[in-house]
Amino acid sequence: MSMTSRVGAEFLGTFWLVFGGCGAAVLAAAFPGLGIGFLGVALAFGLTVLTMVFAVGHISGGHFNPAVTIGLWAGGRFKAADIIPYIVAQVLGAIAAAAVLYLIATGKPGFAAGGFATNGYGDLSPGHYAWLSAFLGEIVATFFFLIVILGATSPRAPAGFAGIPIGLALTLIHLIMIPVDNTSVNPARSTGPAFFATTGAFHQLWLFWLAPIIGALLAGAVSRLLQSE
């Protein structure tokens, strides 16, 4: 596939992830009488990845996440020269999705952006967890997310089913981490909504870039050891 097709697929996949997952949190989670809660938001994020892996994964590999791109490179499964184009497409897709979601959300009378499904620690954490809790949680969660991805997409894994464990893993990660920091494990997902929040989430983005990348690099290194001949 051409690079244009691949980055286009990454843009669309990341757009869908942010629009679907953050959209569930912003539009549906607290809807009176029909709120879907943490479980619904977790499922929404998992379903976005599951559906887009099958839709465009054959074009770009279905990363939709800078940490995944970096982790696949660290695991020897992705070219260094392609990292920047992928990450740019992912971040732009996340920002575009957040912009569309914001336009939809502002159609409700009295809407206030507030946190706008952003990630945060301290006062911006749903459970008011400290930065260290979020930092460690993001490293561990991203590590295992990449271990699942690298294992499920291994040439020795059953072919054609990778989207299922990957989507379920992301759902599980959200069930664990939403109370801590609203769950990132994806720097692009954290960046898009931060442009529209009114809580100062943009100033905490450093954690949601650094911690997932550390977790991804560790997973890539461990995967090389686990899956070596």
Backbone bond lengths (Angstrom), bond angles and torsions (degrees), N, CA, C in turn:
res aa  C-N    CA-C-N  psi(-1)  N-CA   C-N-CA  omega(-1)  CA-C   N-CA-C  phi
1 M - - - 1.466 - - 1.524 110.26 -
2 S 1.331 116.64 146.16 1.457 120.58 177.16 1.527 109.92 -70.65
3 M 1.341 115.68 157.82 1.454 119.81 177.73 1.525 111.20 -61.81
4 T 1.314 117.06 -34.75 1.470 120.02 177.84 1.521 111.17 -60.05
5 S 1.323 117.29 -44.88 1.457 121.04 178.06 1.521 111.48 -64.61
6 R 1.311 115.40 -40.41 1.465 119.67 -176.43 1.526 111.41 -67.89
7 V 1.345 117.46 -46.79 1.464 118.54 -179.86 1.524 110.73 -70.35
8 G 1.337 117.03 -30.31 1.466 119.62 174.46 1.517 111.21 -62.90
9 A 1.336 116.80 -41.12 1.459 120.96 177.91 1.523 110.80 -65.70
10 E 1.327 116.59 -38.45 1.462 119.98 178.33 1.523 111.19 -67.31
11 F 1.325 116.86 -38.00 1.465 120.33 176.15 1.522 110.39 -60.95
12 L 1.327 116.62 -49.49 1.466 120.56 -178.44 1.519 111.79 -64.27
13 G 1.334 116.32 -42.53 1.457 119.42 -178.83 1.511 112.47 -64.25
14 T 1.332 116.70 -41.88 1.459 119.97 179.17 1.519 111.01 -71.05
15 F 1.325 116.13 -36.71 1.465 120.08 174.77 1.526 109.73 -56.54
16 W 1.311 117.04 -48.62 1.466 121.12 -177.44 1.524 111.26 -64.92
17 L 1.337 116.78 -38.65 1.458 120.73 179.24 1.529 110.90 -61.42
18 V 1.327 116.67 -47.75 1.460 120.36 -178.52 1.525 111.00 -71.81
19 F 1.317 116.43 -43.56 1.466 119.05 -179.38 1.527 110.64 -64.13
20 G 1.330 116.62 -43.44 1.457 119.83 -178.40 1.512 113.47 -73.87
21 G 1.334 116.56 -49.42 1.456 119.49 -177.20 1.517 112.83 -71.61
22 C 1.326 117.02 -53.25 1.466 120.12 179.19 1.519 111.15 -69.45
23 G 1.341 116.46 -31.84 1.460 119.43 176.32 1.511 111.91 -62.49
24 A 1.332 116.48 -39.67 1.464 119.73 177.06 1.523 110.56 -62.23
25 A 1.333 116.20 -38.71 1.461 119.91 -179.63 1.527 111.85 -70.71
26 V 1.328 116.54 -41.86 1.466 120.30 -175.22 1.520 112.31 -78.40
27 L 1.344 116.71 -42.34 1.461 120.56 -171.60 1.527 114.49 -95.66
28 A 1.327 116.85 -32.29 1.460 119.42 -169.57 1.522 115.67 -114.76
29 A 1.319 118.41 -27.04 1.466 120.23 -170.74 1.526 112.98 -61.42
30 A 1.325 116.30 -38.26 1.465 119.42 -175.87 1.525 112.53 -110.71
31 F 1.321 117.96 17.84 1.466 120.04 -177.79 1.527 109.49 -65.32
32 P 1.330 118.23 129.28 1.464 121.38 -174.68 1.529 112.61 -55.48
33 G 1.316 115.44 122.99 1.459 120.94 175.98 1.514 114.76 81.56
34 L 1.338 117.51 -17.65 1.457 120.08 -176.55 1.525 111.69 -129.90
35 G 1.324 117.58 15.97 1.454 120.76 -176.64 1.516 111.76 -58.45
36 I 1.324 116.24 136.92 1.459 119.95 -176.52 1.523 112.51 -92.09
37 G 1.333 118.11 -12.54 1.448 121.60 173.77 1.518 114.38 66.50
38 F 1.348 114.98 -171.24 1.462 121.21 -179.00 1.523 111.55 -58.74
39 L 1.328 116.17 -42.45 1.459 119.63 -177.42 1.523 110.96 -61.68
40 G 1.315 116.67 -43.23 1.461 120.06 179.78 1.508 112.41 -64.49
41 V 1.324 117.21 -41.42 1.466 120.55 179.08 1.529 110.27 -66.06
42 A 1.328 116.69 -41.97 1.464 120.59 178.11 1.523 110.96 -60.03
43 L 1.316 116.36 -44.39 1.464 120.43 178.17 1.526 111.03 -63.91
44 A 1.329 116.38 -38.72 1.463 119.73 -179.60 1.525 111.01 -60.80
45 F 1.315 117.24 -44.82 1.461 119.80 178.76 1.527 110.90 -63.90
46 G 1.315 116.27 -43.80 1.457 119.20 178.99 1.511 112.50 -62.92
47 L 1.320 116.77 -39.05 1.466 120.37 -178.75 1.524 112.11 -70.19
48 T 1.330 117.20 -32.21 1.473 118.27 178.14 1.524 110.41 -62.60
49 V 1.338 115.81 -44.44 1.463 119.19 179.98 1.520 110.97 -68.60
50 L 1.307 116.48 -44.65 1.463 120.84 179.90 1.526 111.10 -56.36
51 T 1.320 117.07 -47.98 1.462 120.14 -176.52 1.521 111.99 -69.81
52 M 1.333 117.31 -40.32 1.460 119.04 -177.05 1.525 113.23 -76.94
53 V 1.322 117.84 -27.16 1.464 118.99 173.96 1.522 109.69 -60.66
54 F 1.326 116.26 -42.23 1.458 119.65 178.15 1.525 112.03 -74.24
55 A 1.334 117.32 -29.98 1.464 120.22 -176.64 1.520 112.97 -77.57
56 V 1.330 117.05 -46.09 1.473 119.61 -174.90 1.525 113.46 -130.45
57 G 1.318 117.04 3.28 1.457 119.22 -179.36 1.517 113.32 -59.27
58 H 1.325 116.68 -31.06 1.464 120.29 179.31 1.524 112.37 -71.75
59 I 1.335 116.33 -12.80 1.463 120.63 179.15 1.530 110.94 -91.53
60 S 1.334 116.56 -50.01 1.464 120.48 -172.43 1.522 114.02 -114.77
61 G 1.315 116.79 -10.10 1.458 119.95 -172.99 1.514 112.18 98.05
62 G 1.336 117.58 -12.68 1.462 121.24 174.72 1.512 114.10 68.35
63 H 1.340 117.45 51.92 1.464 120.03 178.69 1.526 111.50 -79.53
64 F 1.336 116.50 -61.72 1.467 124.97 178.94 1.531 112.43 58.31
65 N 1.335 117.37 26.89 1.453 120.14 -169.33 1.530 107.69 -170.04
66 P 1.348 119.26 119.42 1.462 120.16 178.67 1.517 113.74 -57.14
67 A 1.329 117.23 -35.03 1.467 119.72 179.21 1.520 110.92 -65.90
68 V 1.320 117.64 -36.82 1.463 121.03 177.54 1.522 109.78 -65.79
69 T 1.321 117.03 -44.47 1.456 120.90 178.48 1.529 111.03 -58.34
70 I 1.319 116.44 -46.68 1.463 120.85 -179.82 1.524 110.93 -67.86
71 G 1.327 117.24 -38.85 1.453 120.39 178.89 1.514 112.68 -65.97
72 L 1.320 116.92 -38.54 1.462 120.25 176.59 1.523 111.07 -66.23
73 W 1.332 116.94 -37.37 1.462 119.61 174.54 1.529 110.61 -62.98
74 A 1.347 116.27 -45.16 1.463 120.06 -179.46 1.527 111.12 -63.94
75 G 1.325 116.51 -28.50 1.451 120.85 178.05 1.508 113.92 -85.86
76 G 1.329 116.53 5.25 1.457 120.58 178.47 1.505 114.73 76.91
77 R 1.325 116.58 23.87 1.460 120.02 -175.09 1.529 113.03 -117.96
78 F 1.331 117.34 10.53 1.462 119.94 -177.22 1.515 108.82 -153.37
79 K 1.334 116.59 143.99 1.456 121.73 -177.30 1.533 111.23 -79.74
80 A 1.333 116.07 136.68 1.460 121.16 179.87 1.523 111.63 -59.96
81 A 1.335 117.25 -35.10 1.461 120.91 -177.26 1.518 112.77 -65.13
82 D 1.323 117.86 -20.00 1.465 121.22 -177.41 1.526 113.11 -96.22
83 I 1.321 117.73 -3.31 1.467 120.20 -175.12 1.524 111.33 -63.25
84 I 1.329 118.04 -51.32 1.470 121.00 -175.26 1.528 111.94 -62.26
85 P 1.343 120.64 -47.88 1.470 118.98 178.22 1.528 112.72 -58.13
86 Y 1.315 116.92 -39.34 1.462 120.04 179.09 1.526 110.91 -64.75
87 I 1.331 116.98 -46.71 1.461 119.54 -177.16 1.524 111.00 -65.68
88 V 1.329 117.74 -39.82 1.469 120.32 177.53 1.532 110.23 -60.15
89 A 1.332 117.20 -45.64 1.465 120.71 179.41 1.523 111.33 -62.74
90 Q 1.316 116.81 -40.36 1.463 120.60 -179.61 1.526 112.03 -65.40
91 V 1.323 116.55 -44.61 1.464 119.78 -179.62 1.529 110.46 -66.48
92 L 1.328 117.13 -42.17 1.467 119.69 178.22 1.526 111.00 -63.97
93 G 1.325 117.49 -39.12 1.463 120.41 177.16 1.515 111.69 -62.76
94 A 1.329 116.46 -39.60 1.466 120.34 179.62 1.522 111.50 -67.25
95 I 1.329 116.52 -42.43 1.469 119.74 179.39 1.527 110.67 -65.70
96 A 1.333 116.53 -42.49 1.467 119.96 178.96 1.523 111.33 -61.76
97 A 1.325 116.73 -42.52 1.463 120.21 179.45 1.520 111.34 -64.59
98 A 1.335 116.55 -41.69 1.456 119.87 178.90 1.524 111.01 -64.72
99 A 1.332 116.75 -36.06 1.470 120.29 178.63 1.522 110.95 -65.06
100 V 1.340 116.67 -45.36 1.466 120.17 178.44 1.527 110.55 -63.67
101 L 1.334 116.07 -42.71 1.463 120.15 178.61 1.520 111.22 -61.70
102 Y 1.315 116.66 -39.28 1.463 120.59 178.59 1.525 110.68 -64.10
103 L 1.325 117.36 -42.90 1.462 120.57 179.02 1.526 111.06 -62.34
104 I 1.319 116.66 -39.25 1.472 120.11 177.61 1.525 110.23 -66.98
105 A 1.328 116.18 -47.05 1.464 120.66 -175.40 1.521 112.20 -63.98
106 T 1.319 117.78 -34.05 1.460 120.52 -179.02 1.523 112.25 -72.08
107 G 1.324 117.48 -7.08 1.464 120.32 175.41 1.517 113.17 -74.34
108 K 1.314 117.53 -8.85 1.467 121.27 177.67 1.519 109.63 -91.29
109 P 1.322 118.40 128.24 1.469 120.53 179.42 1.529 111.01 -56.96
110 G 1.304 115.47 134.68 1.450 120.49 176.92 1.518 114.96 79.70
111 F 1.335 117.40 7.56 1.460 119.31 -178.80 1.516 111.11 -62.59
112 A 1.331 115.88 136.42 1.459 122.31 173.97 1.518 107.53 -127.63
113 A 1.316 117.00 128.83 1.463 120.02 -174.06 1.518 112.35 -62.15
114 G 1.325 117.12 -43.71 1.461 119.50 -179.16 1.517 111.27 53.42
115 G 1.336 115.87 -131.18 1.455 120.45 179.37 1.506 114.06 -73.22
116 F 1.318 118.38 -25.17 1.460 124.34 176.07 1.536 111.83 51.12
117 A 1.326 115.81 45.52 1.475 123.07 177.26 1.524 112.96 61.12
118 T 1.334 116.72 25.52 1.464 119.80 178.63 1.527 110.14 -78.43
119 N 1.322 114.00 167.51 1.453 120.55 174.72 1.521 109.47 -95.86
120 G 1.332 116.53 149.96 1.453 118.57 -179.97 1.509 112.72 -169.94
121 Y 1.321 115.13 164.93 1.459 122.18 176.09 1.524 108.24 -127.68
122 G 1.323 116.46 171.37 1.457 119.90 -178.05 1.514 111.15 64.60
123 D 1.317 116.30 -127.63 1.463 120.50 -179.64 1.522 112.58 -66.48
124 L 1.335 118.31 -19.41 1.461 121.62 -179.67 1.531 112.22 -94.04
125 S 1.309 117.22 0.91 1.461 121.87 176.34 1.523 109.83 -86.11
126 P 1.341 118.50 137.03 1.473 119.48 177.59 1.525 112.77 -54.99
127 G 1.337 116.83 -37.22 1.456 120.90 179.06 1.517 113.42 -103.80
128 H 1.338 116.52 10.65 1.468 123.32 -179.64 1.527 111.97 58.44
129 Y 1.327 116.06 41.13 1.453 121.38 176.59 1.528 110.01 -76.64
130 A 1.330 115.84 146.69 1.456 121.63 179.80 1.519 110.98 -71.01
131 W 1.335 115.93 165.48 1.464 121.02 -176.44 1.525 111.63 -60.71
132 L 1.335 117.58 -35.05 1.456 119.69 -178.22 1.521 111.22 -66.42
133 S 1.326 117.26 -36.94 1.464 120.62 176.73 1.523 110.48 -61.84
134 A 1.329 116.11 -45.43 1.465 120.12 178.88 1.521 110.73 -65.49
135 F 1.315 116.88 -41.17 1.460 121.60 -178.04 1.528 110.75 -62.20
136 L 1.314 116.98 -50.72 1.460 120.67 179.85 1.526 111.36 -65.38
137 G 1.319 116.13 -42.52 1.463 119.81 179.87 1.514 112.41 -61.45
138 E 1.333 116.74 -41.31 1.465 120.48 -179.98 1.527 111.61 -67.64
139 I 1.334 116.73 -38.11 1.460 119.44 177.80 1.525 110.28 -63.40
140 V 1.324 116.59 -50.06 1.473 120.53 -177.55 1.524 111.28 -64.91
141 A 1.331 116.90 -45.01 1.462 120.45 -178.34 1.524 111.36 -63.88
142 T 1.331 116.97 -43.14 1.460 119.83 179.49 1.524 110.71 -68.14
143 F 1.319 116.78 -38.19 1.460 120.93 177.17 1.526 110.59 -55.09
144 F 1.315 116.73 -51.73 1.458 119.25 -177.20 1.528 112.22 -72.30
145 F 1.333 116.75 -30.57 1.465 119.15 174.75 1.520 110.04 -60.66
146 L 1.328 116.33 -44.50 1.475 120.03 179.21 1.522 111.69 -70.34
147 I 1.319 117.87 -34.34 1.468 119.51 176.17 1.526 109.82 -61.49
148 V 1.330 116.94 -41.53 1.462 120.67 176.71 1.527 110.60 -64.01
149 I 1.326 116.67 -46.62 1.471 120.56 -178.27 1.528 110.88 -62.10
150 L 1.323 116.66 -48.90 1.457 120.43 -178.10 1.530 111.50 -64.86
151 G 1.319 116.80 -35.40 1.458 119.53 177.49 1.511 112.66 -73.66
152 A 1.332 116.58 -43.81 1.469 120.36 -176.26 1.521 112.28 -69.14
153 T 1.340 116.54 -25.61 1.465 119.90 -179.46 1.530 112.61 -101.54
154 S 1.306 116.88 8.07 1.456 120.51 177.75 1.527 110.24 -64.85
155 P 1.321 117.80 146.16 1.470 120.26 176.75 1.523 113.05 -58.41
156 R 1.332 116.45 -21.58 1.461 120.12 -179.92 1.518 113.35 -91.42
157 A 1.340 117.51 -3.77 1.466 121.16 177.19 1.526 109.35 -84.26
158 P 1.351 117.78 157.56 1.469 120.06 176.46 1.526 110.68 -56.07
159 A 1.311 116.94 130.86 1.463 121.49 -175.31 1.524 111.60 -77.33
160 G 1.335 115.61 143.87 1.452 121.17 171.54 1.510 116.21 89.20
161 F 1.349 118.10 -0.06 1.468 119.75 -175.29 1.526 113.15 -118.51
162 A 1.312 118.70 4.36 1.460 121.23 -171.09 1.520 113.21 -57.72
163 G 1.333 117.84 -35.10 1.458 120.22 -177.70 1.510 114.02 -61.15
164 I 1.332 117.06 -28.26 1.467 120.18 -176.83 1.519 111.63 -69.87
165 P 1.336 120.32 -56.82 1.468 118.31 177.89 1.518 113.60 -63.94
166 I 1.332 117.30 -31.69 1.460 119.31 179.33 1.528 110.35 -66.56
167 G 1.328 117.03 -46.59 1.460 120.51 178.28 1.517 112.30 -63.18
168 L 1.340 117.26 -40.68 1.463 120.77 179.12 1.526 111.20 -67.99
169 A 1.336 116.27 -36.12 1.467 119.36 177.71 1.515 110.89 -63.61
170 L 1.339 117.14 -41.37 1.460 119.53 179.15 1.527 110.88 -66.48
171 T 1.320 116.91 -36.21 1.467 120.09 175.65 1.520 110.58 -61.51
172 L 1.322 116.94 -48.19 1.465 121.17 179.55 1.520 111.13 -59.82
173 I 1.332 116.41 -43.66 1.464 120.01 179.96 1.528 110.75 -59.53
174 H 1.322 117.11 -40.50 1.466 119.64 178.39 1.530 111.81 -67.36
175 L 1.308 117.62 -36.75 1.464 119.66 177.47 1.528 111.16 -61.83
176 I 1.317 116.63 -32.23 1.458 120.94 179.17 1.524 111.60 -79.88
177 M 1.330 116.94 -45.96 1.458 121.29 -164.52 1.532 116.01 -98.57
178 I 1.317 119.44 -12.37 1.468 118.89 -179.66 1.529 111.81 -55.97
179 P 1.332 120.41 -44.96 1.471 118.45 179.39 1.522 113.79 -64.22
180 V 1.323 116.91 -24.53 1.463 120.47 -176.05 1.523 111.62 -80.50
181 D 1.351 116.48 -51.58 1.465 118.52 -174.68 1.528 112.95 -150.55
182 N 1.316 117.39 17.70 1.460 123.90 -177.54 1.524 112.80 74.48
183 T 1.314 117.10 3.13 1.467 125.16 176.43 1.523 113.18 66.51
184 S 1.321 114.42 118.85 1.454 120.66 172.36 1.523 109.67 -110.99
185 V 1.323 116.63 -81.66 1.474 125.35 -169.20 1.531 110.98 50.12
186 N 1.322 116.11 17.46 1.459 121.69 -175.35 1.529 109.24 -157.76
187 P 1.332 117.95 100.63 1.462 119.84 -177.98 1.528 114.39 -57.99
188 A 1.328 117.93 -34.41 1.466 119.76 178.86 1.518 110.63 -66.55
189 R 1.331 116.86 -44.13 1.466 121.09 178.44 1.533 110.72 -58.95
190 S 1.336 117.27 -36.05 1.461 120.76 178.91 1.520 111.92 -72.40
191 T 1.321 116.46 -34.49 1.463 121.08 -173.60 1.533 112.29 -74.01
192 G 1.332 117.23 -45.05 1.461 120.14 -175.60 1.518 113.91 -54.44
193 P 1.338 119.46 -59.19 1.464 120.81 -178.77 1.524 113.80 -64.09
194 A 1.343 117.70 -26.26 1.470 120.01 -177.55 1.527 112.12 -61.89
195 F 1.335 117.50 -25.27 1.459 120.78 178.54 1.533 112.19 -67.49
196 F 1.323 116.94 -20.04 1.468 119.96 -172.73 1.524 113.27 -116.20
197 A 1.327 117.94 -5.95 1.460 121.25 178.68 1.524 110.08 -76.41
198 T 1.310 115.05 158.72 1.471 120.25 179.63 1.527 111.25 -116.37
199 T 1.328 116.30 19.34 1.466 120.49 -174.07 1.519 113.75 -106.58
200 G 1.312 118.62 1.35 1.455 120.26 -177.08 1.506 113.68 84.38
201 A 1.331 117.51 17.48 1.460 121.34 -178.17 1.521 112.55 -61.69
202 F 1.321 116.05 -26.91 1.470 119.67 -178.38 1.526 111.42 -58.49
203 H 1.328 116.71 -32.51 1.462 120.80 -176.90 1.529 112.25 -76.34
204 Q 1.330 117.29 -11.18 1.465 120.60 178.38 1.530 111.95 -102.62
205 L 1.322 116.81 5.38 1.463 119.94 -177.22 1.520 113.13 -62.03
206 W 1.329 117.76 -26.06 1.466 120.06 -178.65 1.529 110.90 -52.18
207 L 1.342 116.32 -41.87 1.470 119.79 -177.36 1.515 111.06 -66.27
208 F 1.337 116.46 -38.00 1.457 120.61 -173.89 1.532 112.71 -85.54
209 W 1.322 115.81 1.19 1.458 121.49 163.89 1.531 110.53 -100.22
210 L 1.326 115.50 -48.75 1.465 119.35 -173.87 1.527 112.91 -66.71
211 A 1.317 117.70 -50.00 1.475 120.06 -175.28 1.526 112.84 -63.47
212 P 1.351 119.89 -47.99 1.466 118.13 177.47 1.526 113.69 -61.34
213 I 1.323 117.51 -36.17 1.464 119.48 179.78 1.528 110.32 -67.55
214 I 1.329 117.59 -40.22 1.464 120.20 176.08 1.531 109.99 -60.35
215 G 1.334 116.78 -47.90 1.458 120.24 178.96 1.511 112.81 -59.77
216 A 1.332 116.28 -39.05 1.463 120.78 -179.75 1.521 111.47 -67.93
217 L 1.331 117.26 -42.25 1.460 120.72 178.69 1.528 111.28 -63.46
218 L 1.312 116.59 -41.44 1.462 120.23 177.31 1.526 111.13 -62.97
219 A 1.318 116.26 -42.22 1.468 120.07 -179.99 1.518 110.98 -64.44
220 G 1.330 116.97 -40.53 1.453 119.71 178.51 1.515 111.74 -60.67
221 A 1.340 115.88 -42.78 1.462 119.94 180.00 1.526 111.08 -66.59
222 V 1.319 117.27 -43.83 1.468 120.64 -179.90 1.521 111.01 -66.34
223 S 1.337 116.74 -39.35 1.461 120.02 -179.85 1.517 111.43 -62.25
224 R 1.321 116.98 -37.59 1.468 120.21 177.53 1.518 111.12 -58.95
225 L 1.348 115.42 -39.07 1.465 119.92 179.56 1.525 111.51 -72.54
226 L 1.320 116.83 -43.39 1.461 120.82 -177.55 1.513 112.92 -66.42
227 Q 1.339 116.53 -37.64 1.448 119.80 -172.17 1.525 113.85 -103.86
228 S 1.339 115.07 10.91 1.466 117.63 176.91 1.506 110.07 -72.93
229 E 1.309 116.25 150.51 1.458 120.68 179.84 1.529 109.13 -73.25
